[in-house]
Amino acid sequence: MQTGKIVKLQGKTRHGRNRVNEHGEFWQVLDLPKRIPEWPTGTFRLQSIETGDIRWLTNDFEATIVEV
């Protein structure tokens, strides 16, 4: 996914739905740190548009991207 894109998240679990309610459903995709050379496929670092909170989104995360 391209850095700087705005995505919409939807919670899959109770924990994920709480995070979306607390920090908003629109998030911006950030660069992955260069310290680890190979990130697992489907790993993204996201920043909330509403609160500025930064979270990691992986394949087993509590939320999914529903709109790009």
QUICORSUL-V74990 format. One record per backbone hydrogen bond with DSSP energy under -1.0 kcal/mol. NH is the residue of the N-H (numbers start at 1). CO is the residue of the C=O. If there is no record, write none. Layout:
nh-><NH NH>
co-><CO CO>
This chain:
nh-><4 5 7 8 9 10 12 13 17 18 19 20 21 22 23 24 27 28 29 30 43 44 46 47 48 49 52 55 57 61 64 66 67>
co-><29 2 27 67 25 64 62 62 13 14 15 16 17 18 19 20 7 47 5 45 40 57 55 28 53 26 48 46 44 58 10 8 8>
